[in-house]
């Protein structure tokens, strides 16, 4: 499974700017994720290179989950 952090998609337009800015500030990467970064994790999990990865949830969150 993939657990993405805040990714720059249209749904973020519903979040007030001050709250979004605070979330970005509290993320070690100091930015939103890009959808292509989540797609890259999915591609890795779908290819033979990940054949030994089982029963895991990959955090693709720019370090955000490290702060919670």
Buried (B, 14 or more C-beta within 10 A) or exposed (E): EBEBBBBEEEEEEEEEEEEBEEBBEEBEEEEBBEEEBBEEBEEEBEEEEBEEEEEEEBBBBBEBEEEE
